[in-house]
Amino acid sequence: MCLGDPRAAFRLQRYLAVGDPYQHQHHLLTVFLIQNTQNRDTEALQIKLDEIIRSMDLANNALLDLEEMDDKELDRIRETYQVLARSEREGKK
């Protein structure tokens, strides 16, 4: 490939404008791998938390599958715990 070749100049301009197509694929693969690792870590953490909740005598085992509940159910449970927290704080004053 000669630098005087107009095709070489076109290829260079295209490369500089678009970038390396393999670099884009590498970036997407990297993002996918990171997300996959984070998803696995989150699942493992969720299982560990479920086991801790399950093993506690006073724990509310209905909380084991919060991630499966819809927004209304989550809001209702959140409100219940906010009320409990408020009453605890007021009781300690």
C-alpha positions in Angstrom: 0.0 0.0 0.0 1.5 3.2 -1.1 0.7 6.6 0.6 0.2 8.1 -2.8 -2.6 5.6 -3.5 -6.0 7.4 -3.2 -7.6 4.2 -1.8 -5.1 4.2 1.0 -5.9 7.8 1.9 -9.7 7.0 1.8 -9.1 4.0 4.1 -7.1 6.2 6.5 -9.8 8.9 6.5 -12.5 6.3 7.1 -10.5 4.6 9.9 -10.0 8.0 11.6 -13.7 8.9 11.2 -15.2 5.6 12.2 -12.6 4.1 14.4 -11.5 0.5 14.5 -14.6 -1.8 14.2 -12.9 -4.4 16.4 -12.5 -1.8 19.1 -16.2 -1.2 19.2 -16.9 -5.0 19.4 -14.3 -5.3 22.2 -16.0 -2.5 24.1 -19.4 -4.2 23.8 -17.9 -7.5 24.9 -16.3 -5.8 27.9 -19.6 -4.1 28.9 -21.4 -7.4 28.6 -18.9 -9.3 30.7 -19.0 -6.6 33.4 -22.8 -6.7 33.5 -22.8 -10.5 33.6 -20.4 -10.5 36.6 -22.4 -7.8 38.4 -25.6 -9.8 37.9 -24.0 -13.0 39.3 -22.6 -11.1 42.3 -26.0 -9.6 42.9 -27.7 -13.0 42.8 -25.1 -14.5 45.1 -25.5 -11.6 47.6 -29.3 -12.0 47.4 -29.1 -15.7 48.2 -26.8 -15.0 51.2 -29.2 -12.3 52.5 -32.1 -14.7 52.1 -30.3 -17.3 54.1 -29.6 -14.8 56.9 -33.2 -13.7 57.0 -34.4 -17.3 56.9 -32.1 -18.3 59.8 -33.3 -15.6 62.2 -36.1 -16.6 64.5 -37.8 -13.2 64.5 -37.3 -12.5 60.9 -40.2 -11.9 58.6 -39.7 -14.7 56.0 -42.2 -13.1 53.7 -39.3 -10.7 52.8 -37.3 -13.5 51.2 -38.6 -12.8 47.8 -39.0 -9.0 47.7 -37.4 -8.8 44.3 -40.4 -10.7 42.9 -43.1 -8.4 44.3 -44.7 -5.6 42.4 -44.3 -1.9 43.3 -47.6 -1.7 45.3 -46.5 -4.6 47.5 -43.1 -3.1 48.0 -44.5 0.3 48.9 -46.8 -1.3 51.4 -44.0 -3.2 53.1 -41.7 -0.1 53.0 -44.4 1.9 54.7 -44.7 -0.7 57.4 -41.0 -0.6 58.2 -41.0 3.2 58.1 -43.7 3.3 60.7 -41.7 0.8 62.8 -38.6 2.9 62.5 -40.5 6.2 63.3 -42.0 4.6 66.4 -38.6 3.3 67.5 -37.0 6.8 67.1 -39.8 8.5 69.0 -39.6 5.9 71.8 -35.9 6.6 72.3 -36.3 10.4 72.7 
